[in-house]
Amino acid sequence: SPAEAQVGRYTTDVPLTTVEVDCVNNVQEACLVAFLRYHQGTGVAANPVKAEFYMKRSCLTGSGIACAAYATILENKSESKTAAARAEVIKYADMACKLGEQGSCKQSARLKAETTPAVAPKAAPKAIAAAPTPKPATTAPKPAAAKPAAPSAVKGLTMAQLDTNCAANQKDSCVEAMMRYNSGVGVAKDPAKRDFYLRRSCETKHGPSCTTYGYEMSQKPGGTQFQTKRIVADYAWQGCVAGDADGCKLGVQYVTDKSVLYGDRNKEYDILFGACNADYVYGCSSGAYWAQTDQDYRLAAKASDRACALGDKSYCGKSREFVPLIQKQDMRAEGVEYARKTGDYAGAVAYFMTNDRDRVTIAKILRIAGPTGIQKLDDWDIEVLDSWQWRISDIHQDFSP
């Protein structure tokens, strides 16, 4: 280990909370620094448990040295004599080997020679690199004001007729009323009434009106205040889902501002990928970043390719890194479906215990199996479940197939 708990830009005066948050976001240097600080007791009480946790995180971000060290620690633990623990050591030794640590290649070969698992474990794929943090869209794209013009069918209506129709949620009449008060054609200009009909037009799902109202709010005094930003973001989203690309573009900057959309990932994705589909590069790069964070690797790959095509070179070639992860997700889904169709719960669980050890997938299979199917598991599988301190009631309560 380095003599000082400092790596790259993470000097000793960088707060530990910042380092830990960055590590959770897959910044390899941050994970290494967090490990060193807890290991050496630099600026914080030494904590072997947390040090081991961040060593593992460092490995998962692609540090071969960390994977090698973690595999050695696991092997030295007394419980490593069980089949499940030995498989875990092999997993991390294989990861280190793939990352260039020759000593770990020998360690893995030795351990594999000492045991004969039911199914030969696959080497874990190289940990995927963290997605490039997308450049923020700091300036809201200005939408065209009060667009488009209302259809000619309502041009000949009186204001009283427009008002009646708008109250009945007739979109075209609301837009026409807003346009008249905005331009002063046939009525005196009235900003307050124009704003009223602009909001009503939005309520009838006229996307450009939602976008325009949100943008104008963002430009008023107090437009940067948190509550105002939430309102702006919501109007941008309404414009976006109503088909106005400018609404999607306007909303992109608010997706990266935590909690503005109340953590509603569906709304955030509506905005990001609506903007991406409208060839707005920040929508694609941000969409790729968040899709990778959410482990939706197909969507991340698609958005990465689009971001690259639109000029963000940091995402060029990124989609190739998602291929093995997409394949793994497909394999897990196929395993669950196999168990559902065939009833071979023991075989499916044994396969994932040995090859993948993805607990969510195993839990899904066990939930499908039910108490009767679980009784068919072999002793080794039960031993592993016991080591994970799983209770059947927890499996049924916390996971759904």
C-alpha positions as CSV (number, residue, x, y, z in Angstrom):
1,S,0.0,0.0,0.0
2,P,1.2,3.6,-0.6
3,A,2.6,5.3,2.4
4,E,0.0,8.1,2.2
5,A,-3.7,7.9,1.7
6,Q,-3.5,10.1,-1.4
7,V,-4.1,9.1,-5.0
8,G,-4.3,11.5,-8.0
9,R,-6.6,14.5,-7.3
10,Y,-7.7,13.1,-3.9
11,T,-5.4,14.9,-1.6
12,T,-5.6,14.4,2.1
13,D,-7.8,17.5,2.5
14,V,-10.6,16.1,0.3
15,P,-13.4,15.2,2.7
16,L,-13.9,11.5,3.2
17,T,-17.7,11.8,2.4
18,T,-16.7,13.2,-1.0
19,V,-14.3,10.4,-1.6
20,E,-17.0,7.8,-0.6
21,V,-19.6,9.3,-2.8
22,D,-17.3,9.3,-5.8
23,C,-16.4,5.7,-5.1
24,V,-20.1,4.8,-5.2
25,N,-20.1,6.5,-8.6
26,N,-17.3,4.1,-9.7
27,V,-14.4,6.5,-9.6
28,Q,-11.5,4.1,-9.1
29,E,-9.1,6.6,-7.5
30,A,-11.7,7.4,-4.9
31,C,-12.2,3.8,-4.0
32,L,-8.5,3.3,-3.5
33,V,-8.2,6.4,-1.4
34,A,-11.2,5.4,0.8
35,F,-9.6,2.0,1.3
36,L,-6.2,3.5,2.3
37,R,-7.8,6.0,4.7
38,Y,-9.7,3.3,6.5
39,H,-6.8,0.9,6.4
40,Q,-4.2,3.4,7.7
41,G,-6.5,5.4,9.9
42,T,-5.7,8.6,8.0
43,G,-8.2,11.3,9.2
44,V,-10.6,8.7,10.4
45,A,-10.4,5.8,12.9
46,A,-8.9,2.7,11.3
47,N,-11.7,0.3,10.3
48,P,-10.7,-3.1,8.8
49,V,-14.3,-3.9,7.8
50,K,-14.7,-0.7,5.8
51,A,-11.2,-1.0,4.4
52,E,-12.0,-4.4,3.0
53,F,-15.3,-3.0,1.6
54,Y,-13.5,-0.3,-0.3
55,M,-10.8,-2.7,-1.5
56,K,-13.6,-4.8,-3.0
57,R,-15.1,-1.6,-4.6
58,S,-11.7,-0.7,-6.0
59,C,-11.6,-4.2,-7.6
60,L,-15.0,-3.8,-9.1
61,T,-14.0,-0.5,-10.8
62,G,-11.2,-2.3,-12.6
63,S,-8.1,-2.2,-10.3
64,G,-6.2,-5.5,-10.8
65,I,-4.0,-4.9,-7.7
66,A,-7.1,-4.5,-5.5
67,C,-8.7,-7.6,-6.9
68,A,-5.5,-9.6,-6.2
69,A,-5.3,-8.2,-2.6
70,Y,-9.0,-8.9,-2.0
71,A,-8.7,-12.5,-3.3
72,T,-5.8,-13.1,-1.0
73,I,-7.7,-11.7,2.0
74,L,-10.7,-13.9,1.2
75,E,-8.5,-17.0,1.0
76,N,-6.8,-16.3,4.3
77,K,-10.1,-16.2,6.1
78,S,-11.0,-19.3,8.0
79,E,-14.3,-19.7,6.3
80,S,-12.6,-19.9,2.9
81,K,-12.5,-23.7,3.3
82,T,-16.2,-24.0,2.3
83,A,-17.0,-24.6,-1.3
84,A,-19.0,-21.3,-1.5
85,A,-16.1,-19.3,-0.1
86,R,-13.5,-21.0,-2.3
87,A,-15.6,-20.1,-5.3
88,E,-15.7,-16.4,-4.2
89,V,-11.9,-16.4,-3.9
90,I,-11.6,-17.9,-7.4
91,K,-13.9,-15.3,-8.8
92,Y,-11.8,-12.4,-7.6
93,A,-8.5,-14.1,-8.5
94,D,-9.9,-14.6,-12.0
95,M,-10.8,-10.9,-12.2
96,A,-7.3,-9.9,-11.1
97,C,-5.8,-12.4,-13.6
98,K,-7.8,-10.8,-16.4
99,L,-6.5,-7.4,-15.3
100,G,-2.9,-8.5,-15.6
101,E,-2.0,-9.8,-12.1
102,Q,0.0,-13.0,-12.9
103,G,0.2,-14.1,-9.3
104,S,-3.6,-14.2,-9.2
105,C,-3.7,-16.4,-12.3
106,K,-1.6,-19.0,-10.4
107,Q,-3.7,-18.6,-7.3
108,S,-6.9,-19.3,-9.4
109,A,-5.3,-22.3,-11.1
110,R,-4.2,-23.8,-7.8
111,L,-7.6,-23.4,-6.2
112,K,-9.4,-24.8,-9.2
113,A,-7.1,-27.8,-9.1
114,E,-8.0,-28.4,-5.4
115,T,-11.7,-28.6,-6.0
116,T,-14.1,-30.0,-8.6
117,P,-17.3,-27.9,-8.7
118,A,-20.5,-29.3,-10.2
119,V,-20.2,-26.8,-13.0
120,A,-16.9,-25.2,-14.0
121,P,-17.0,-21.5,-13.0
122,K,-16.7,-18.9,-15.7
123,A,-14.1,-16.3,-15.4
124,A,-15.7,-13.0,-14.4
125,P,-15.6,-10.4,-17.1
126,K,-13.4,-7.3,-16.7
127,A,-15.1,-4.7,-14.6
128,I,-16.7,-2.1,-16.8
129,A,-15.1,1.3,-16.7
130,A,-17.1,4.1,-15.1
131,A,-19.2,6.0,-17.6
132,P,-17.8,9.4,-18.5
133,T,-19.6,12.0,-16.5
134,P,-21.7,13.9,-19.0
135,K,-21.0,17.6,-19.5
136,P,-23.9,19.5,-17.9
137,A,-26.2,21.5,-20.1
138,T,-25.9,24.6,-18.1
139,T,-27.8,26.9,-20.4
140,A,-31.4,26.2,-21.1
141,P,-32.2,26.1,-24.8
142,K,-34.6,28.9,-25.5
143,P,-37.8,27.6,-27.2
144,A,-39.6,29.6,-29.8
145,A,-42.2,31.7,-28.0
146,A,-45.8,30.7,-28.3
147,K,-45.4,28.2,-31.1
148,P,-47.0,27.0,-33.3
149,A,-49.8,29.2,-34.6
150,A,-53.2,27.9,-33.8
151,P,-55.1,26.1,-36.6
152,S,-57.2,28.5,-38.8
153,A,-60.5,26.7,-37.8
154,V,-60.6,28.8,-34.6
155,K,-59.4,32.1,-36.2
156,G,-63.0,33.4,-36.7
157,L,-64.3,32.7,-33.2
158,T,-65.0,35.5,-30.8
159,M,-63.1,35.7,-27.5
160,A,-66.2,34.6,-25.7
161,Q,-66.4,31.5,-27.8
162,L,-62.7,30.8,-27.4
163,D,-63.0,31.1,-23.6
164,T,-65.9,28.7,-23.5
165,N,-64.2,26.2,-25.7
166,C,-60.9,26.5,-23.7
167,A,-62.8,25.9,-20.5
168,A,-64.0,22.6,-22.1
169,N,-60.4,21.7,-22.7
170,Q,-60.4,22.3,-26.5
171,K,-56.7,22.8,-27.1
172,D,-56.9,24.9,-30.3
173,S,-59.1,27.5,-28.7
174,C,-56.8,27.8,-25.7
175,V,-53.8,28.3,-28.0
176,E,-55.7,30.9,-30.1
177,A,-56.7,32.9,-27.0
178,M,-53.2,32.9,-25.8
179,M,-51.9,34.0,-29.2
180,R,-54.4,36.9,-29.3
181,Y,-53.5,38.3,-25.9
182,N,-49.8,37.8,-26.7
183,S,-49.9,39.7,-30.0
184,G,-52.8,42.2,-29.3
185,V,-54.7,41.1,-32.5
186,G,-58.4,41.8,-32.0
187,V,-57.9,42.4,-28.2
188,A,-55.7,44.6,-26.1
189,K,-52.4,43.0,-25.1
190,D,-52.7,41.5,-21.7
191,P,-49.7,39.6,-20.3
192,A,-51.6,38.2,-17.3
193,K,-54.4,36.8,-19.6
194,R,-51.8,35.6,-22.0
195,D,-50.1,33.6,-19.2
196,F,-53.4,32.2,-18.1
197,Y,-54.2,30.8,-21.5
198,L,-50.6,29.7,-21.9
199,R,-51.0,27.5,-18.8
200,R,-54.5,26.3,-20.0
201,S,-52.9,25.4,-23.3
202,C,-50.4,23.3,-21.4
203,E,-53.1,21.6,-19.4
204,T,-54.7,20.5,-22.7
205,K,-51.3,18.9,-23.6
206,H,-50.1,21.5,-26.0
207,G,-46.4,20.7,-25.6
208,P,-44.9,24.0,-26.9
209,S,-47.0,26.0,-24.4
210,C,-45.7,23.8,-21.5
211,T,-42.1,24.4,-22.7
212,T,-42.6,28.1,-23.1
213,Y,-44.2,28.5,-19.7
214,G,-41.4,26.5,-18.0
215,Y,-38.6,28.4,-19.8
216,E,-40.1,31.8,-18.9
217,M,-40.3,30.8,-15.3
218,S,-36.7,29.9,-15.3
219,Q,-35.7,33.4,-16.6
220,K,-37.6,35.3,-13.9
221,P,-36.1,36.5,-10.6
222,G,-35.8,33.5,-8.3
223,G,-35.7,31.1,-11.3
224,T,-32.7,29.3,-9.8
225,Q,-34.4,28.6,-6.5
226,F,-35.0,25.0,-5.7
227,Q,-38.8,25.0,-5.6
228,T,-38.9,27.1,-8.8
229,K,-36.6,24.7,-10.6
230,R,-38.9,21.8,-9.6
231,I,-41.8,23.7,-11.3
232,V,-39.7,24.5,-14.4
233,A,-38.6,20.9,-14.7
234,D,-42.1,19.6,-14.4
235,Y,-43.4,22.0,-17.2
236,A,-40.4,20.9,-19.3
237,W,-41.3,17.3,-18.8
238,Q,-45.0,18.0,-19.7
239,G,-43.8,19.7,-22.9
240,C,-41.5,16.8,-23.7
241,V,-44.0,14.0,-23.3
242,A,-46.5,16.1,-25.3
243,G,-44.1,15.9,-28.2
244,D,-42.2,19.1,-28.0
245,A,-38.5,18.4,-28.4
246,D,-37.6,21.8,-26.9
247,G,-39.2,20.7,-23.7
248,C,-37.0,17.7,-23.6
249,K,-33.9,19.8,-24.2
250,L,-35.0,22.3,-21.6
251,G,-35.4,19.6,-19.0
252,V,-32.0,17.9,-19.5
253,Q,-30.2,20.4,-17.2
254,Y,-32.7,19.6,-14.4
255,V,-32.2,15.8,-14.5
256,T,-28.6,16.2,-13.3
257,D,-29.8,18.5,-10.5
258,K,-30.6,15.9,-7.8
259,S,-34.1,15.7,-6.5
260,V,-35.5,18.4,-8.8
261,L,-37.8,15.8,-10.4
262,Y,-38.3,14.1,-7.0
263,G,-36.1,11.2,-8.1
264,D,-38.7,10.1,-10.6
265,R,-36.5,8.1,-13.0
266,N,-39.4,7.6,-15.5
267,K,-39.7,11.4,-15.9
268,E,-36.0,11.8,-16.1
269,Y,-35.7,9.1,-18.8
270,D,-38.6,10.7,-20.7
271,I,-36.6,13.9,-20.8
272,L,-33.2,12.5,-21.5
273,F,-34.2,10.2,-24.3
274,G,-36.7,12.6,-25.8
275,A,-33.8,15.1,-26.1
276,C,-31.5,12.4,-27.4
277,N,-34.1,11.4,-30.1
278,A,-34.1,15.1,-31.0
279,D,-30.3,15.0,-31.6
280,Y,-29.5,16.9,-28.4
281,V,-26.0,15.5,-27.4
282,Y,-26.4,16.3,-23.7
283,G,-29.6,14.2,-23.6
284,C,-27.7,11.3,-25.1
285,S,-24.6,11.5,-22.9
286,S,-26.6,12.0,-19.7
287,G,-29.0,9.2,-20.8
288,A,-26.0,6.9,-21.3
289,Y,-24.6,7.8,-17.9
290,W,-27.8,7.2,-16.0
291,A,-28.7,4.1,-17.9
292,Q,-25.3,2.6,-17.0
293,T,-25.9,3.6,-13.4
294,D,-29.2,1.8,-13.5
295,Q,-27.6,-1.2,-15.2
296,D,-29.8,-0.9,-18.3
297,Y,-26.9,-1.7,-20.5
298,R,-28.8,-2.0,-23.8
299,L,-30.2,1.5,-23.4
300,A,-26.7,2.8,-22.3
301,A,-25.1,1.3,-25.4
302,K,-27.7,2.9,-27.7
303,A,-27.3,6.3,-26.0
304,S,-23.5,6.1,-26.0
305,D,-23.4,5.4,-29.8
306,R,-25.8,8.4,-30.4
307,A,-23.7,10.7,-28.2
308,C,-20.6,9.7,-30.1
309,A,-22.4,10.4,-33.4
310,L,-23.4,13.8,-32.2
311,G,-19.9,14.7,-31.3
312,D,-19.2,13.6,-27.7
313,K,-16.0,11.6,-28.4
314,S,-15.7,10.4,-24.8
315,Y,-18.6,8.0,-25.5
316,C,-17.2,6.6,-28.8
317,G,-16.6,2.9,-28.5
318,K,-18.3,2.8,-25.1
319,S,-21.1,0.5,-26.3
320,R,-18.6,-2.3,-26.9
321,E,-17.9,-2.5,-23.1
322,F,-21.6,-3.2,-22.5
323,V,-21.7,-6.4,-24.7
324,P,-20.6,-8.9,-22.0
325,L,-22.9,-7.3,-19.5
326,I,-25.9,-7.5,-21.8
327,Q,-25.1,-11.1,-22.5
328,K,-24.9,-11.8,-18.7
329,Q,-28.3,-10.1,-18.2
330,D,-29.8,-12.1,-21.0
331,M,-28.3,-15.3,-19.5
332,R,-29.9,-14.5,-16.1
333,A,-33.3,-13.8,-17.6
334,E,-33.1,-17.1,-19.6
335,G,-32.2,-18.9,-16.4
336,V,-35.2,-17.6,-14.6
337,E,-37.5,-18.5,-17.5
338,Y,-35.9,-22.0,-17.7
339,A,-36.7,-22.6,-14.1
340,R,-40.3,-21.3,-14.6
341,K,-41.0,-23.5,-17.6
342,T,-39.2,-26.7,-16.6
343,G,-39.5,-26.8,-12.8
344,D,-35.8,-27.7,-12.6
345,Y,-35.2,-25.2,-9.7
346,A,-32.3,-27.2,-8.2
347,G,-30.5,-27.2,-11.5
348,A,-31.0,-23.5,-12.1
349,V,-29.9,-22.6,-8.6
350,A,-26.9,-24.8,-8.8
351,Y,-25.9,-23.2,-12.1
352,F,-26.1,-19.7,-10.8
353,M,-24.5,-20.6,-7.5
354,T,-21.4,-21.8,-9.3
355,N,-21.2,-19.6,-12.4
356,D,-22.7,-16.2,-11.6
357,R,-23.7,-16.0,-7.9
358,D,-26.1,-13.2,-8.7
359,R,-28.3,-13.1,-5.6
360,V,-31.2,-11.4,-7.2
361,T,-31.5,-14.0,-9.9
362,I,-31.2,-16.8,-7.4
363,A,-33.9,-15.2,-5.2
364,K,-36.2,-14.9,-8.2
365,I,-35.8,-18.7,-8.9
366,L,-36.4,-19.5,-5.3
367,R,-39.5,-17.4,-5.2
368,I,-40.9,-19.3,-8.2
369,A,-39.9,-22.6,-6.7
370,G,-41.8,-22.0,-3.5
371,P,-41.3,-24.2,-0.4
372,T,-41.8,-27.5,-2.3
373,G,-39.2,-26.6,-4.9
374,I,-36.7,-25.3,-2.4
375,Q,-36.8,-28.7,-0.6
376,K,-35.2,-30.2,-3.8
377,L,-32.0,-28.1,-3.5
378,D,-28.9,-30.0,-2.7
379,D,-26.9,-29.7,0.6
380,W,-24.3,-27.4,-0.9
381,D,-26.9,-24.9,-2.2
382,I,-28.5,-24.9,1.3
383,E,-25.1,-24.3,2.9
384,V,-24.5,-21.3,0.7
385,L,-28.0,-19.8,1.5
386,D,-27.2,-20.3,5.2
387,S,-23.9,-18.5,4.8
388,W,-25.8,-15.6,3.2
389,Q,-28.2,-15.7,6.2
390,W,-31.2,-16.0,3.9
391,R,-34.5,-17.0,5.3
392,I,-37.2,-18.3,2.9
393,S,-39.6,-15.7,4.3
394,D,-37.2,-12.9,3.3
395,I,-36.9,-14.3,-0.2
396,H,-40.7,-14.3,-0.7
397,Q,-41.1,-10.8,0.8
398,D,-38.2,-8.9,-0.8
399,F,-38.0,-10.2,-4.3
400,S,-40.4,-10.7,-7.2
401,P,-39.8,-12.7,-10.3
